[in-house]
């Protein structure tokens, strides 16, 4: 039966309207995966000699000490980026296929996830080096225990992926523990390190993580099996309806109508609300650059890079998915007597307003000096004049619908990726960095500010002509986009 499921998955991939996009993504992601495998392998070998010879520490004891935080970071990354098991169950439930078989297949898909395999390229070389340097055969039991903990994380993520309150509660607990350890109030590693060390010093303690992995698998299995039916697993939740008219936007005519729809979308849907939260967190991204805490970020080009992101968090997280936000009713919009220019303008104004608000909130960066805040201001000007147009242009080539009930992939996913959007993304960041670096290097920081601001002002001045170009492209892609949005799997 698993063989038949695999055939169905393969046909779904080949027949998808976004087949070319998916194929290009697979190729690019293959190179990215290869890069990370090499990096993790080098780290697995090098960390032993770094800890033992340079820092004069016991490599295994040191890794065990911080392993609890390694596992939690892995869980956080999985929560936001790992693709959940997806199987189109509607046609399967009418066939003589056991429900448990469908669930086992869906969960098995996560077992071969890159998020699981990648850890092998760190822990296996590290274990081999430990074995060849006198740590004995028991280190293999330690490796089995680590592998079981990685898979425990995998199934925990599957289980809590639709339970945000559980995840954020866990996040708060671990953040508190990390803070307590940093300020020497309470050190959780004093309790976790002996357990991880016990997987090496004993020949039985490694069985505990294996048992834990089995338990979490069956918890996930039981959860999905109970919800694997049409009336609960596929039915949409009915929430209490609320009436919000936003009549003050009526004065802007058709533009106001679209703005009302977008504001309601941002307030009412889980995915869009998460996007707003992520864009707010981007405001604090500049602290990594302007506090000089990371030496590699302490240069003019990277500072303007930070300015672009601080002011443009909403622009990037929301704008890259236009018009996918409206995929559920895009056919209805296109059947109305609506000018594409009005539709595009409403999205553009929403991003402009959000950029201005972000820039005002980011005024606390004045604490680091007026030049620091000027980097954010000129970044906002460039975002309004240039990047807002570029994200709208890239959106014309995004042809995968968005499920507004899901908050996952808030930072971006394959829905916003293809070769065209990747090429369009280059001037979003590279051009302002080059402009500022050139002005800073050959003249002064003020000239660098001026170069970036002029580019943004020029883009704003010619926005009508740019809108005309974008409108033409949207019309060209219209029917391909509608066809793609009809696909459910």
C-alpha positions as CSV (number, residue, x, y, z in Angstrom):
1,X,0.0,0.0,0.0
2,X,2.9,2.4,0.8
3,X,4.1,1.8,-2.8
4,X,0.8,3.0,-4.1
5,X,0.9,6.1,-1.9
6,X,4.4,6.9,-3.2
7,X,3.1,6.6,-6.8
8,X,0.3,9.0,-6.0
9,X,2.7,11.5,-4.5
10,X,5.0,11.2,-7.5
11,X,2.0,11.8,-9.9
12,X,0.9,14.8,-7.8
13,X,4.3,16.3,-8.1
14,X,4.6,15.8,-11.9
15,X,1.1,17.0,-12.7
16,X,1.2,20.1,-10.5
17,X,0.6,23.4,-12.1
18,X,3.8,24.6,-10.4
19,X,5.9,21.6,-11.6
20,X,8.6,23.7,-13.1
21,X,8.8,25.8,-9.9
22,X,8.9,22.7,-7.7
23,X,11.6,21.1,-9.9
24,X,13.7,24.2,-9.7
25,X,13.2,24.4,-6.0
26,X,14.2,20.7,-5.6
27,X,17.5,21.3,-7.5
28,X,18.3,24.5,-5.6
29,X,17.4,22.9,-2.3
30,X,19.6,19.9,-3.2
31,X,22.6,22.2,-3.4
32,X,21.7,23.9,-0.2
33,X,21.3,20.5,1.5
34,X,24.7,19.4,0.2
35,X,26.2,22.6,1.6
36,X,24.8,22.0,5.1
37,X,25.8,18.4,5.0
38,X,29.4,19.4,4.3
39,X,29.3,22.0,7.0
40,X,27.8,19.7,9.6
41,X,30.3,17.0,8.8
42,X,33.2,19.4,9.2
43,X,31.7,20.6,12.4
44,X,31.3,17.1,13.7
45,X,34.9,16.3,13.1
46,X,36.3,19.7,14.1
47,X,34.4,20.3,17.3
48,X,36.3,17.4,19.0
49,X,39.7,19.0,18.3
50,X,38.5,22.5,19.0
51,X,37.2,21.5,22.5
52,X,40.0,19.2,23.4
53,X,43.1,20.8,22.0
54,X,42.3,24.5,21.8
55,X,39.9,24.9,24.8
56,X,41.2,21.9,26.9
57,X,37.8,20.6,27.6
58,X,36.3,17.1,27.5
59,X,34.5,17.1,24.1
60,X,31.8,14.6,25.1
61,X,31.1,16.2,28.4
62,X,30.9,19.7,26.8
63,X,28.5,18.5,24.1
64,X,26.3,16.8,26.7
65,X,26.2,20.0,28.8
66,X,24.6,22.0,26.0
67,X,22.7,19.2,24.3
68,X,19.4,20.2,25.9
69,X,19.6,23.6,24.1
70,X,20.7,22.0,20.9
71,X,17.6,19.9,20.9
72,X,15.3,22.8,21.7
73,X,16.8,24.9,18.9
74,X,16.1,22.0,16.6
75,X,12.5,21.9,17.8
76,X,12.0,25.6,17.2
77,X,13.5,25.4,13.7
78,X,11.2,22.4,12.9
79,X,8.2,24.2,14.2
80,X,8.6,27.1,11.9
81,X,10.1,25.5,8.8
82,X,9.5,21.7,8.7
83,X,6.8,20.7,6.3
84,X,4.1,18.7,8.0
85,X,2.8,15.4,6.6
86,X,0.2,16.2,4.0
87,X,-1.9,13.6,2.3
88,X,-5.1,14.3,0.3
89,X,-7.4,12.1,2.3
90,X,-10.7,12.9,0.7
91,X,-10.5,10.4,-2.1
92,X,-8.7,7.8,0.1
93,X,-11.5,7.6,2.7
94,X,-13.9,6.1,0.2
95,X,-11.5,3.3,-0.7
96,X,-10.9,0.0,1.2
97,X,-7.8,1.4,2.9
98,X,-7.3,1.2,6.6
99,X,-7.1,4.6,8.3
100,X,-4.1,3.6,10.3
101,X,-2.3,2.8,7.0
102,X,-2.9,6.4,5.8
103,X,-1.6,7.8,9.1
104,X,1.5,5.6,9.2
105,X,2.4,6.7,5.7
106,X,2.0,10.3,6.5
107,X,4.1,10.1,9.6
108,X,6.7,7.9,7.8
109,X,7.2,10.8,5.4
110,X,8.5,12.9,8.3
111,X,11.0,10.2,9.2
112,X,13.1,10.8,6.1
113,X,12.9,14.5,6.5
114,X,16.0,16.6,5.9
115,X,15.6,17.9,9.4
116,X,16.3,14.4,10.7
117,X,19.0,13.3,8.3
118,X,21.1,16.5,8.7
119,X,21.9,15.7,12.3
120,X,23.5,12.4,11.2
121,X,26.2,14.4,9.4
122,X,27.2,16.0,12.7
123,X,26.8,13.3,15.3
124,X,28.1,10.3,13.3
125,X,31.5,11.9,12.5
126,X,31.7,13.2,16.1
127,X,31.0,9.7,17.4
128,X,33.6,8.2,15.0
129,X,36.2,10.6,16.3
130,X,35.3,9.8,19.9
131,X,35.6,6.1,19.2
132,X,39.0,6.5,17.5
133,X,40.3,8.6,20.4
134,X,39.7,6.1,23.2
135,X,36.1,6.6,24.2
136,X,35.2,2.9,23.6
137,X,32.3,1.1,22.0
138,X,29.7,2.5,24.4
139,X,29.8,5.7,22.5
140,X,27.7,3.9,19.9
141,X,24.9,3.6,22.5
142,X,25.2,7.4,23.1
143,X,24.7,7.9,19.3
144,X,21.6,5.7,19.4
145,X,20.2,7.8,22.2
146,X,20.8,11.0,20.4
147,X,19.2,9.7,17.2
148,X,16.1,8.7,19.3
149,X,16.0,12.2,20.8
150,X,16.1,13.7,17.3
151,X,13.1,11.6,16.2
152,X,11.4,12.4,19.5
153,X,11.6,16.1,18.5
154,X,10.3,15.2,15.0
155,X,7.1,13.6,16.5
156,X,6.7,16.2,19.1
157,X,6.7,18.8,16.4
158,X,4.1,16.8,14.4
159,X,1.9,16.6,17.5
160,X,2.1,20.3,18.6
161,X,2.2,21.8,15.2
162,X,-1.5,22.7,15.4
163,X,-1.3,23.6,19.1
164,X,0.5,27.0,19.2
165,X,-0.3,27.5,22.9
166,X,1.8,24.4,23.8
167,X,4.7,25.5,21.7
168,X,4.9,29.0,22.9
169,X,4.5,27.9,26.5
170,X,7.4,25.6,26.0
171,X,9.3,28.4,24.4
172,X,8.7,30.6,27.4
173,X,9.9,27.9,29.8
174,X,13.2,27.2,27.9
175,X,13.8,31.0,27.4
176,X,13.4,31.4,31.2
177,X,15.8,28.5,31.8
178,X,18.4,30.0,29.4
179,X,18.1,33.4,31.1
180,X,18.4,31.9,34.5
181,X,21.6,30.0,33.5
182,X,23.1,33.1,31.9
183,X,22.6,35.1,35.1
184,X,23.8,32.1,37.3
185,X,20.4,31.8,39.0
186,X,19.6,28.2,38.0
187,X,21.5,25.9,35.7
188,X,19.3,23.3,34.1
189,X,22.3,21.6,32.5
190,X,23.4,20.3,36.0
191,X,20.4,18.0,35.7
192,X,20.4,17.2,32.0
193,X,24.1,16.6,31.5
194,X,24.2,13.5,33.8
195,X,21.4,11.9,31.9
196,X,23.1,12.5,28.5
197,X,26.4,11.3,29.9
198,X,24.6,8.2,31.3
199,X,23.8,7.1,27.7
200,X,27.6,6.6,27.3
201,X,28.6,5.5,30.8
202,X,25.9,2.8,31.0
203,X,24.7,0.2,28.6
204,X,20.9,0.7,29.2
205,X,20.1,4.4,29.7
206,X,20.0,5.0,25.9
207,X,16.9,2.9,25.9
208,X,15.0,5.7,27.6
209,X,15.2,8.1,24.5
210,X,14.2,5.2,22.3
211,X,11.1,4.5,24.4
212,X,10.3,8.2,24.4
213,X,10.5,8.3,20.6
214,X,8.1,5.3,20.4
215,X,5.7,7.0,22.8
216,X,5.7,10.3,20.9
217,X,5.2,8.5,17.6
218,X,2.0,6.8,18.9
219,X,0.8,10.0,20.5
220,X,1.0,11.7,17.1
221,X,-0.5,8.6,15.4
222,X,-3.4,8.5,17.8
223,X,-4.0,12.3,17.3
224,X,-4.1,12.1,13.5
225,X,-6.1,8.9,13.4
226,X,-8.8,10.4,15.5
227,X,-9.0,13.5,13.2
228,X,-8.8,11.5,10.0
229,X,-12.4,11.9,8.8
230,X,-14.3,14.3,6.7
231,X,-16.4,15.9,9.4
232,X,-13.6,16.8,11.8
233,X,-10.3,16.4,10.0
234,X,-11.4,18.4,6.9
235,X,-14.2,20.5,8.3
236,X,-13.4,24.2,8.8
237,X,-13.9,25.6,12.3
238,X,-16.9,27.9,12.6
239,X,-16.0,31.0,14.6
240,X,-18.4,33.6,15.9
241,X,-19.0,36.2,13.1
242,X,-18.1,39.8,13.9
243,X,-19.1,42.8,11.9
244,X,-16.5,45.4,11.2
245,X,-17.4,48.0,8.6
246,X,-14.4,50.4,8.7
247,X,-16.7,53.0,7.1
248,X,-14.1,55.7,7.5
249,X,-12.3,54.0,4.5
250,X,-15.3,54.6,2.2
251,X,-14.0,58.0,1.3
252,X,-11.2,56.4,-0.7
253,X,-13.6,54.6,-3.1
254,X,-12.5,51.3,-4.6
255,X,-9.1,51.6,-2.9
256,X,-10.9,51.9,0.4
257,X,-12.9,48.7,-0.3
258,X,-9.7,46.7,-0.9
259,X,-8.0,48.2,2.1
260,X,-11.0,47.1,4.3
261,X,-10.7,43.6,3.0
262,X,-7.0,43.5,3.7
263,X,-7.4,44.8,7.2
264,X,-10.1,42.2,8.0
265,X,-7.8,39.5,6.5
266,X,-4.9,40.6,8.8
267,X,-7.2,40.6,11.9
268,X,-9.2,37.5,11.4
269,X,-6.8,34.8,9.9
270,X,-4.2,32.8,11.8
271,X,-1.6,32.9,9.0
272,X,-1.8,36.7,8.4
273,X,-1.8,37.5,12.1
274,X,1.4,35.5,12.5
275,X,2.8,37.5,9.6
276,X,2.1,40.7,11.4
277,X,3.8,39.4,14.5
278,X,6.8,38.4,12.6
279,X,7.1,41.8,10.9
280,X,7.0,43.4,14.3
281,X,9.8,41.2,15.5
282,X,11.9,42.3,12.5
283,X,12.0,45.8,14.0
284,X,14.4,44.4,16.7
285,X,16.5,42.6,14.1
286,X,18.8,45.7,13.9
287,X,20.0,45.1,17.4
288,X,22.3,42.3,16.1
289,X,23.9,44.9,13.8
290,X,23.9,48.2,15.7
291,X,25.1,46.8,19.1
292,X,28.4,45.6,17.4
293,X,27.7,42.2,19.1
294,X,28.6,40.4,15.8
295,X,31.9,41.5,14.2
296,X,30.9,40.4,10.7
297,X,27.9,42.8,10.8
298,X,30.0,45.8,11.8
299,X,30.4,47.4,8.3
300,X,28.5,50.0,6.3
301,X,26.9,47.6,3.8
302,X,25.5,45.3,6.5
303,X,24.2,48.3,8.4
304,X,22.0,49.4,5.5
305,X,21.0,45.8,5.1
306,X,19.7,46.0,8.7
307,X,17.9,49.3,8.0
308,X,16.1,47.7,5.0
309,X,14.8,44.8,7.2
310,X,13.9,46.9,10.3
311,X,11.6,49.1,8.3
312,X,10.5,46.5,5.8
313,X,9.5,43.5,7.9
314,X,5.8,43.7,6.9
315,X,6.7,44.5,3.3
316,X,8.7,41.3,3.0
317,X,6.6,38.9,5.0
318,X,3.2,40.1,3.6
319,X,4.1,41.5,0.2
320,X,5.9,38.4,-1.1
321,X,2.6,36.5,-0.9
322,X,0.5,38.9,-3.0
323,X,-1.9,37.8,-4.5
324,X,-1.7,34.4,-2.8
325,X,-3.4,35.9,0.3
326,X,-6.6,36.2,-1.9
327,X,-6.2,32.7,-3.5
328,X,-9.4,31.4,-1.8
329,X,-11.6,33.9,-3.6
330,X,-9.3,35.1,-6.4
331,X,-11.6,33.7,-9.1
332,X,-14.4,35.8,-7.7
333,X,-12.3,39.0,-7.7
334,X,-11.2,38.4,-11.3
335,X,-14.9,37.9,-12.4
336,X,-15.8,41.4,-11.1
337,X,-15.5,44.7,-12.9
338,X,-12.3,45.6,-11.0
339,X,-9.3,47.4,-12.3
340,X,-6.1,45.6,-11.6
341,X,-4.5,48.9,-10.8
342,X,-6.9,49.5,-8.0
343,X,-6.1,46.0,-6.6
344,X,-2.4,46.5,-6.8
345,X,-2.6,50.0,-5.3
346,X,-4.4,48.8,-2.2
347,X,-1.7,46.3,-1.5
348,X,1.0,48.9,-2.1
349,X,-0.6,51.5,0.2
350,X,-1.0,48.8,2.9
351,X,2.7,48.1,2.7
352,X,3.6,51.8,2.7
353,X,1.5,52.5,5.8
354,X,3.1,49.5,7.6
355,X,6.6,50.6,6.6
356,X,6.0,54.1,8.0
357,X,4.6,52.7,11.2
358,X,7.6,50.4,11.6
359,X,10.0,53.3,11.0
360,X,8.2,55.3,13.7
361,X,8.3,52.4,16.2
362,X,12.0,51.9,15.4
363,X,12.8,55.5,16.6
364,X,14.3,53.9,19.8
365,X,17.4,53.2,17.6
366,X,18.2,56.9,18.2
367,X,19.8,55.6,21.4
368,X,22.6,54.4,19.1
369,X,23.0,57.8,17.4
370,X,21.2,59.7,14.7
371,X,23.2,58.0,11.9
372,X,21.9,54.7,13.0
373,X,18.3,55.9,12.8
374,X,19.1,57.5,9.5
375,X,20.0,54.1,8.1
376,X,16.5,52.9,9.0
377,X,14.9,56.0,7.6
378,X,16.6,55.8,4.2
379,X,15.9,52.1,4.2
380,X,12.3,52.9,4.6
381,X,12.4,55.4,1.7
382,X,14.0,52.7,-0.4
383,X,11.4,50.1,0.7
384,X,8.6,52.5,-0.2
385,X,10.0,53.6,-3.5
386,X,11.6,50.4,-4.8
387,X,11.1,47.3,-2.8
388,X,7.3,47.7,-2.5
389,X,7.2,47.6,-6.3
390,X,9.6,44.6,-6.5
391,X,7.6,42.5,-4.1
392,X,4.4,43.3,-6.1
393,X,6.2,42.3,-9.2
394,X,7.4,39.0,-7.7
395,X,3.9,38.2,-6.5
396,X,2.7,37.9,-10.1
397,X,4.8,34.7,-10.4
398,X,3.6,33.2,-7.1
399,X,1.1,30.5,-8.0
400,X,0.5,28.4,-4.9
401,X,-2.5,29.1,-2.8
402,X,-2.3,30.0,0.9
403,X,-4.3,28.3,3.6
404,X,-5.2,31.2,5.9
405,X,-6.1,28.9,8.8
406,X,-2.4,27.9,9.1
407,X,0.3,30.0,10.8
408,X,3.2,27.9,9.7
409,X,5.9,29.0,7.3
410,X,5.4,32.6,8.4
411,X,9.0,33.5,7.4
412,X,8.4,32.2,3.8
413,X,8.3,28.9,2.0
414,X,8.3,27.5,-1.5
415,X,5.1,29.4,-2.3
416,X,7.2,32.5,-2.8
417,X,10.0,30.8,-4.6
418,X,10.8,30.4,-8.3
419,X,13.7,31.6,-10.5
420,X,11.9,34.8,-11.5
421,X,11.2,35.9,-7.9
422,X,14.7,34.9,-6.9
423,X,16.2,37.2,-9.6
424,X,13.8,40.0,-8.6
425,X,14.9,39.7,-5.0
426,X,18.5,40.6,-5.8
427,X,18.0,44.4,-6.1
428,X,15.9,44.5,-2.9
429,X,19.0,44.1,-0.8
430,X,22.1,44.3,-3.1
431,X,21.3,47.7,-4.7
432,X,20.9,49.7,-1.4
433,X,23.9,48.0,0.1
434,X,26.1,48.9,-2.9
435,X,24.7,52.5,-3.1
436,X,25.4,53.2,0.6
437,X,28.8,51.4,0.6
438,X,29.9,53.4,-2.5
439,X,28.8,56.8,-1.0
440,X,30.3,55.9,2.4
441,X,33.6,54.7,0.9
442,X,34.2,57.5,-1.6
443,X,32.6,60.4,0.1
444,X,30.9,60.2,3.5
445,X,28.1,58.5,5.4
446,X,25.8,61.4,4.5
447,X,26.4,60.9,0.8
448,X,25.6,57.2,1.3
449,X,22.3,58.1,2.9
450,X,21.6,60.4,0.0
451,X,22.3,57.8,-2.7
452,X,19.9,55.3,-1.1
453,X,17.2,58.0,-0.5
454,X,17.5,59.2,-4.1
455,X,16.9,55.7,-5.4
456,X,13.8,55.4,-3.3
457,X,12.5,58.8,-4.3
458,X,13.0,58.1,-8.0
459,X,11.0,54.8,-7.6
460,X,8.2,56.7,-5.8
461,X,8.1,59.4,-8.5
462,X,7.7,56.9,-11.3
463,X,5.3,54.7,-9.4
464,X,2.5,55.1,-12.0
465,X,4.6,53.9,-14.8
466,X,5.8,51.0,-12.6
467,X,2.2,50.1,-11.7
468,X,1.4,50.0,-15.4
469,X,4.2,47.5,-16.0
470,X,3.2,45.4,-13.0
471,X,-0.5,45.5,-14.1
472,X,0.4,44.2,-17.5
473,X,2.3,41.3,-16.1
474,X,-0.5,40.4,-13.7
475,X,-2.9,40.3,-16.6
476,X,-0.5,38.1,-18.6
477,X,-0.3,35.7,-15.6
478,X,-4.0,35.9,-14.7
479,X,-5.3,32.6,-16.1
480,X,-2.3,30.6,-15.1
481,X,-2.7,31.9,-11.6
482,X,-6.4,31.1,-11.4
483,X,-5.7,27.6,-12.7
484,X,-3.0,27.0,-10.1
485,X,-5.2,28.3,-7.3
486,X,-7.8,25.7,-8.1
487,X,-5.5,22.9,-7.2
488,X,-5.9,21.6,-3.7
489,X,-2.9,19.2,-3.4
